[in-house]
């Protein structure tokens, strides 16, 4: 059914959405160059509703609730990623068939939904995705807290998936993530409870390595892989909260050659639940945002370098409902990371809400999108790139109103020109170009952050930070 979103109260960035909302994910689901939002909903016998809802970005940070998809299941995990190699992302959820939990893959096909199910395990706790074998196809990893195991479903690259492969653990896992930690093109697996460890993917199997330990009886674990020190490789960051009403951040610096250095953990109050990682001030150092457990608002801790965190700000939000999960992305295309936050109650009859907080680039978060920071009165939505972060390639889209000389250049953070994508006169209109991650000499650029600058008639209009992973 087609649903038109409408705002809740006076805030232009707060939208009513179907009830039971909790998990939220952001990606360009319609491949138009801006970031949309996907939300999972818990099933309630009171409402007879549970499933997914999709909010489309109008290109300027305002959203329309374009559709909702009913399922009988608790959709407490939601992702959208291109699995089948058709460029358009599929929606990922879960389905309990009475015996085990299945991975749900929803392919959007001209407004219709093609749904397939793939077995994972009986008592599913969480799942994630990554290219484990290095064949440019998305595989799936999962954990079961009750059964003390983790597992994997392999993708052969054509959309065919293997039967699950299981691995026993000596502890009940609470979170799992995938990322390439050693730059070999194969995503590795990170698993955590009070034990934090890595399973390095190799051609002959997995090599297990202990990273460290969390405070006993901690919970609420979230693995946030990122290049935390901006040195070109991926570090392991884990957030959790303990029974002593403290929140903790565990930081493992990637030294290369499968070696990690465990920095002293960072502890703070108050007690926080959900967390996400994003570079809010464009200094190429990822920061961490937390949801306050008392539903008062959000806490942002800025990355000050050297694996140090400092409190930056508290963002109060209207806590008329329980604060659920959040996602971070540049929703209004002003090159700053914004925050989308879900509010509501599981199983409640009342609608849930989505609130978007827009980063003004000066340390504040406001209700309205920032759409005029780069002369967009003349060059509407001047430039965007997707996907970002990129792995193998990314697409640039520029919109110019009249014939002009255009320069599109990729720089490193030291200001060195890596490659000049465009340097000539273009007619007015929309132009698209693809970058495969190579420099001017055809050499593959190393992973890390880059700056993409767009100039018209020698005047800089917009700069976007692009992360190559």
Phi and psi in degrees as a GROMACS rama.xvg file:
@    title "Ramachandran Plot"
@    xaxis  label "Phi"
@    yaxis  label "Psi"
@TYPE xy
-90.0086  126.198  UNK-2
-120.89  131.866  UNK-3
-96.9475  126.406  UNK-4
-74.111  149.015  UNK-5
-140.045  153.568  UNK-6
-78.8632  153.264  UNK-7
-103.421  117.98  UNK-8
74.694  -150.906  UNK-9
-89.5824  -14.1406  UNK-10
-77.6489  125.629  UNK-11
-72.5129  -11.4532  UNK-12
-105.118  13.2089  UNK-13
-117.845  126.351  UNK-14
-126.322  140.251  UNK-15
-74.5708  137.183  UNK-16
-135.002  166.486  UNK-17
-56.3717  157.649  UNK-18
-69.7305  164.755  UNK-19
74.8722  19.5905  UNK-20
-75.7505  143.733  UNK-21
-147.897  -73.2593  UNK-22
-71.2947  144.982  UNK-23
-140.256  143.122  UNK-24
-141.279  149.609  UNK-25
-126.567  132.737  UNK-26
-165.523  166.7  UNK-27
-85.6683  82.6661  UNK-28
-73.7442  -25.6724  UNK-29
-103.435  8.55734  UNK-30
51.197  52.4923  UNK-31
-118.049  8.57732  UNK-32
96.2295  -1.8501  UNK-33
-123.823  166.867  UNK-34
-96.1059  123.628  UNK-35
-99.673  177.643  UNK-36
-129.282  135.602  UNK-37
-121.531  137.793  UNK-38
-130.86  138.034  UNK-39
-99.1714  148.99  UNK-40
-129.025  136.513  UNK-41
-74.5262  142.556  UNK-42
-76.6938  140.269  UNK-43
-132.552  130.121  UNK-44
-68.8729  -23.3439  UNK-45
-69.2263  -42.8789  UNK-46
-93.8574  -20.0889  UNK-47
67.1238  24.7395  UNK-48
-129.656  143.763  UNK-49
-175.576  142.795  UNK-50
155.73  -135.139  UNK-51
-130.536  152.006  UNK-52
-134.159  150.392  UNK-53
-126.614  126.057  UNK-54
-114.802  123.886  UNK-55
-96.4021  133.211  UNK-56
-78.5551  133.117  UNK-57
-83.6783  12.7447  UNK-58
89.2486  -10.3399  UNK-59
-124.833  12.8551  UNK-60
97.2927  1.70118  UNK-61
-99.3769  148.211  UNK-62
-123.045  148.884  UNK-63
-123.28  128.38  UNK-64
-76.1934  95.4574  UNK-65
-82.1729  -27.9144  UNK-66
-165.061  160.823  UNK-67
-139.374  144.966  UNK-68
-123.202  119.163  UNK-69
-83.2044  135.432  UNK-70
-138.424  164.188  UNK-71
-84.1561  -5.60937  UNK-72
-98.2454  158.349  UNK-73
-76.1484  109.02  UNK-74
-91.9887  79.214  UNK-75
-93.4786  3.85402  UNK-76
-137.264  131.13  UNK-77
-143.294  132.714  UNK-78
-134.814  164.98  UNK-79
-140.539  122.712  UNK-80
-155.766  149.768  UNK-81
-76.7397  106.676  UNK-82
-99.4734  -37.3597  UNK-83
-92.7779  2.39553  UNK-84
74.6087  23.967  UNK-85
-106.391  16.725  UNK-86
74.4088  -41.6034  UNK-87
-76.7294  128.103  UNK-88
-65.3397  147.273  UNK-89
-95.2736  154.545  UNK-90
-91.9075  134.512  UNK-91
-112.829  132.283  UNK-92
-143.403  -151.635  UNK-93
-141.216  157.181  UNK-94
-148.184  124.789  UNK-95
-95.9313  120.733  UNK-96
-99.4488  12.1953  UNK-97
98.919  -15.5028  UNK-98
-125.78  -36.662  UNK-99
-153.821  166.16  UNK-100
-90.1657  133.734  UNK-101
-110.065  145.854  UNK-102
-71.309  128.333  UNK-103
-102.127  123.807  UNK-104
-113.925  119.159  UNK-105
-111.037  113.881  UNK-106
-98.3686  123.891  UNK-107
-87.1782  119.15  UNK-108
-128.849  94.1726  UNK-109
53.0521  45.7893  UNK-110
87.3028  -8.96858  UNK-111
-101.972  163.207  UNK-112
-119.784  118.499  UNK-113
-99.7925  118.731  UNK-114
-114.649  132.555  UNK-115
-129.6  153.923  UNK-116
-124.367  140.356  UNK-117
-136.8  124.422  UNK-118
-61.3578  141.378  UNK-119
-118.797  -79.9295  UNK-120
-157.6  179.317  UNK-121
-76.8759  -63.3402  UNK-122
-101.819  76.7168  UNK-123
-71.244  132.692  UNK-124
-101.067  -46.9635  UNK-125
-162.205  159.697  UNK-126
-143.231  164.14  UNK-127
-150.563  -177.351  UNK-128
-141.214  158.215  UNK-129
178.084  168.648  UNK-130
-91.022  86.1389  UNK-131
-71.7279  -37.2027  UNK-132
-93.5958  -6.88783  UNK-133
74.6795  24.2189  UNK-134
-101.931  17.9689  UNK-135
61.9014  28.7568  UNK-136
-126.83  145.18  UNK-137
-82.5338  121.239  UNK-138
-101.327  170.151  UNK-139
-128.677  134.141  UNK-140
-118.632  151.806  UNK-141
-149.776  163.662  UNK-142
-133.51  154.237  UNK-143
-127.825  114.009  UNK-144
-67.6812  -40.1109  UNK-145
-68.064  -37.7465  UNK-146
-97.6858  3.408  UNK-147
53.834  55.1279  UNK-148
-150.801  162.358  UNK-149
-131.663  161.788  UNK-150
-151.078  176.036  UNK-151
-146.715  143.445  UNK-152
-117.242  122.293  UNK-153
-91.2269  143.174  UNK-154
-107.539  124.257  UNK-155
-80.0678  1.79941  UNK-156
97.8854  -9.50825  UNK-157
-115.722  11.8642  UNK-158
90.7442  4.62445  UNK-159
-95.2438  133.755  UNK-160
-117.7  144.828  UNK-161
-76.9208  167.586  UNK-162
-71.1847  154.381  UNK-163
-62.5161  143.614  UNK-164
-112.825  130.012  UNK-165
-112.292  150.11  UNK-166
-135.9  128.844  UNK-167
-78.088  148.048  UNK-168
-123.35  159.769  UNK-169
-95.3955  9.08553  UNK-170
-150.311  162.275  UNK-171
-85.9895  108.132  UNK-172
-72.6442  149.837  UNK-173
-120.831  -19.1794  UNK-174
-153.633  155.366  UNK-175
-145.081  143.497  UNK-176
-147.256  161.359  UNK-177
-127.808  138.19  UNK-178
-167.586  156.702  UNK-179
-85.4529  104.715  UNK-180
-88.3112  -20.2881  UNK-181
-121.322  11.7867  UNK-182
68.0742  25.8475  UNK-183
-97.3773  7.16924  UNK-184
84.5309  -1.11424  UNK-185
-114.54  127.85  UNK-186
-72.5998  136.767  UNK-187
-97.5428  166.687  UNK-188
-113.877  129.318  UNK-189
-113.439  131  UNK-190
-130.038  142.501  UNK-191
-143.772  144.238  UNK-192
-139.153  -127.328  UNK-193
-73.3425  -17.5171  UNK-194
-98.3769  132.155  UNK-195
-117.11  118.197  UNK-196
-143.575  162.741  UNK-197
-119.334  140.781  UNK-198
-112.546  103.137  UNK-199
-74.4416  129.913  UNK-200
-82.5484  127.415  UNK-201
-129.861  172.276  UNK-202
-65.7209  -22.169  UNK-203
-105.683  2.65196  UNK-204
139.581  -153.795  UNK-205
-113.216  139.371  UNK-206
-109.284  115.895  UNK-207
-82.6282  138.468  UNK-208
-145.558  128.646  UNK-209
-76.939  133.171  UNK-210
-96.657  -45.8911  UNK-211
173.507  -167.563  UNK-212
-128.12  144.502  UNK-213
-92.2113  170.256  UNK-214
-62.9534  130.917  UNK-215
-54.559  145.711  UNK-216
68.9736  17.8517  UNK-217
-75.1564  162.355  UNK-218
-150.353  -175.714  UNK-219
64.596  35.3637  UNK-220
-69.175  140.481  UNK-221
-140.436  122.545  UNK-222
-90.651  126.934  UNK-223
-125.961  77.9011  UNK-224
-64.6763  136.238  UNK-225
-168.32  160.852  UNK-226
-82.864  81.4809  UNK-227
-70.1204  -25.4583  UNK-228
-109.995  8.53364  UNK-229
56.1996  47.0881  UNK-230
-114.154  9.17897  UNK-231
98.4648  -4.99441  UNK-232
-123.208  170.894  UNK-233
-98.5246  125.199  UNK-234
-96.077  170.153  UNK-235
-114.333  118.483  UNK-236
-115.94  132.891  UNK-237
-130.391  127.925  UNK-238
-106.96  152.414  UNK-239
-162.556  169.212  UNK-240
-131.164  149.941  UNK-241
-108.913  167.876  UNK-242
-69.5947  -8.75566  UNK-243
-88.4462  17.4328  UNK-244
63.5011  29.8296  UNK-245
-112.306  154.367  UNK-246
-109.02  147.291  UNK-247
-132.935  147.591  UNK-248
-125.111  120.488  UNK-249
-101.989  131.456  UNK-250
-127.29  122.481  UNK-251
-120.443  111.589  UNK-252
-81.0584  129.563  UNK-253
-78.5475  115.193  UNK-254
-96.7963  -3.4017  UNK-255
90.6538  162.785  UNK-256
56.0127  36.3265  UNK-257
62.7192  25.6288  UNK-258
-110.066  140.927  UNK-259
-132.896  147.126  UNK-260
-112.732  124.884  UNK-261
-87.0509  113.035  UNK-262
-79.7925  157.534  UNK-263
-57.0778  136.622  UNK-264
-70.5414  153.04  UNK-265
-100.842  125.713  UNK-266
-120.827  139.045  UNK-267
-152.283  163.461  UNK-268
-116.803  152.303  UNK-269
-86.1023  -177.479  UNK-270
-69.5956  122.64  UNK-271
-122.19  156.544  UNK-272
-107.673  -97.4416  UNK-273
-69.219  152.452  UNK-274
-144.268  156.195  UNK-275
-146.895  162.187  UNK-276
-120.1  136.227  UNK-277
-164.494  151.755  UNK-278
-90.218  96.9615  UNK-279
-80.6153  -21.5415  UNK-280
-116.33  14.0136  UNK-281
56.3746  38.5395  UNK-282
-103.16  11.6422  UNK-283
68.2074  13.14  UNK-284
-115.504  116.686  UNK-285
-64.6387  135.191  UNK-286
-102.889  172.591  UNK-287
-127.806  132.595  UNK-288
-113.631  137.556  UNK-289
-121.467  148.561  UNK-290
-94.1829  124.697  UNK-291
-65.9121  135.109  UNK-292
-66.017  -25.507  UNK-293
-87.4914  8.4452  UNK-294
66.7502  18.1927  UNK-295
-75.5926  -29.6416  UNK-296
162.683  -151.724  UNK-297
-119.984  146.738  UNK-298
-117.23  130.809  UNK-299
-110.852  126.776  UNK-300
-112.668  119.611  UNK-301
-84.1846  141.35  UNK-302
-78.0093  114.115  UNK-303
-98.5472  6.98453  UNK-304
94.9686  157.261  UNK-305
63.8171  28.3531  UNK-306
57.4829  43.0213  UNK-307
-118.667  141.274  UNK-308
-119.143  141.413  UNK-309
-131.111  140.715  UNK-310
-62.3309  134.359  UNK-311
-113.211  -53.0691  UNK-312
-164.105  157.899  UNK-313
-110.21  131.606  UNK-314
-111.398  107.339  UNK-315
-75.2711  137.036  UNK-316
-128.643  157.667  UNK-317
-66.4943  111.389  UNK-318
-96.9177  50.4174  UNK-319
-75.9633  -4.86265  UNK-320
-150.683  165.676  UNK-321
-64.838  134.578  UNK-322
-78.5498  126.204  UNK-323
-103.167  -133.839  UNK-324
-90.1012  169.824  UNK-325
-141.144  161.135  UNK-326
-139.78  152.448  UNK-327
-122.674  134.316  UNK-328
-167.982  166.176  UNK-329
-88.2138  90.7789  UNK-330
-78.7186  -27.1577  UNK-331
-106.395  10.8152  UNK-332
56.9598  41.4209  UNK-333
-109.352  13.7612  UNK-334
75.1438  13.5456  UNK-335
-121.841  142.544  UNK-336
-74.3864  127.48  UNK-337
-103.209  177.174  UNK-338
-129.292  130.184  UNK-339
-113.556  126.556  UNK-340
-125.439  131.775  UNK-341
-94.2349  138.693  UNK-342
-131.789  135.283  UNK-343
160.759  -174.517  UNK-344
-125.838  141.029  UNK-345
-68.4758  131.662  UNK-346
75.8599  5.00426  UNK-347
-78.7977  154.487  UNK-348
-80.4127  -21.1292  UNK-349
-81.2525  151.285  UNK-350
-63.8888  154.018  UNK-351
-85.6345  176.579  UNK-352
-133.617  150.422  UNK-353
-116.546  125.408  UNK-354
-116.504  129.45  UNK-355
-108.637  127.149  UNK-356
-110.106  118.531  UNK-357
-95.842  129.961  UNK-358
-77.4065  119.366  UNK-359
-85.4757  1.31774  UNK-360
79.7556  -1.37126  UNK-361
-123.022  20.1159  UNK-362
95.7277  1.70558  UNK-363
-114.507  160.185  UNK-364
-125.769  125.747  UNK-365
-125.694  172.549  UNK-366
-78.789  -30.7287  UNK-367
-103.558  146.957  UNK-368
-59.4354  153.624  UNK-369
-100.69  97.1864  UNK-370
-110.772  1.47601  UNK-371
-121.631  24.6947  UNK-372
-80.7295  -15.9661  UNK-373
-133.958  50.4368  UNK-374
53.282  40.8864  UNK-375
-79.7094  3.18522  UNK-376
-67.9131  -25.5082  UNK-377
-108.582  -37.1962  UNK-378
-113.419  84.8889  UNK-379
-60.0486  126.827  UNK-380
44.8227  60.9161  UNK-381
-51.2086  -46.3169  UNK-382
-149.979  147.206  UNK-383
-149.384  160.095  UNK-384
-138.584  146.163  UNK-385
-156.114  140.489  UNK-386
-76.5985  158.637  UNK-387
-148.332  108.162  UNK-388
-69.6382  154.863  UNK-389
-108.647  152.199  UNK-390
-110.508  -57.1376  UNK-391
-110.425  -34.0129  UNK-392
-158.767  161.923  UNK-393
-142.618  159.841  UNK-394
-114.911  133.183  UNK-395
-104.267  140.138  UNK-396
-129.749  125.869  UNK-397
-122.22  148.539  UNK-398
-129.523  112.344  UNK-399
-118.003  143.951  UNK-400
-84.7988  -19.6241  UNK-401
-153.429  165.712  UNK-402
-58.9715  130.547  UNK-403
-159.531  163.891  UNK-404
-83.7948  125.298  UNK-405
-117.48  136.719  UNK-406
-123.285  129.633  UNK-407
-129.77  109.51  UNK-408
-128.969  139.193  UNK-409
-100.292  128.096  UNK-410
-119.248  156.144  UNK-411
-86.6534  178.07  UNK-412
-71.7848  -12.2973  UNK-413
-89.7665  2.24315  UNK-414
87.64  7.3744  UNK-415
-80.8569  132.015  UNK-416
-70.0322  123.543  UNK-417
-90.3296  -48.8269  UNK-418
-159.34  139.854  UNK-419
-99.8702  106.256  UNK-420
-73.6937  -39.6726  UNK-421
-135.997  138.124  UNK-422
-156.471  64.1067  UNK-423
-163.167  177.608  UNK-424
-82.1928  134.361  UNK-425
-125.363  147.904  UNK-426
-74.1243  157.832  UNK-427
-62.4029  147.139  UNK-428
132.022  -168.183  UNK-429
-95.5085  132.495  UNK-430
-126.449  139.437  UNK-431
-122.536  142.046  UNK-432
-146.799  147.734  UNK-433
-111.483  139.851  UNK-434
-119.682  127.392  UNK-435
-96.9847  17.3459  UNK-436
81.7429  19.0386  UNK-437
-105.495  158.373  UNK-438
-87.4264  -172.978  UNK-439
-62.2894  -26.4928  UNK-440
-90.5495  3.92422  UNK-441
86.2402  8.31111  UNK-442
-87.7695  140.239  UNK-443
-68.154  128.545  UNK-444
-75.7787  145.109  UNK-445
-72.978  157.072  UNK-446
-59.8133  147.856  UNK-447
146.174  -177.626  UNK-448
-84.7406  145.509  UNK-449
-136.908  161.172  UNK-450
-114.613  130.297  UNK-451
-110.854  116.369  UNK-452
-111.357  133.452  UNK-453
-114.261  120.738  UNK-454
-121.943  143.258  UNK-455
-126.148  122.675  UNK-456
52.2374  44.8382  UNK-457
70.1652  6.53646  UNK-458
-105.803  123.837  UNK-459
-70.5875  123.598  UNK-460
-104.003  -34.1255  UNK-461
-159.357  143.432  UNK-462
-129.626  130.306  UNK-463
-117.782  136.705  UNK-464
-84.0792  127.424  UNK-465
-119.207  128.955  UNK-466
-107.085  124.722  UNK-467
-99.8728  124.489  UNK-468
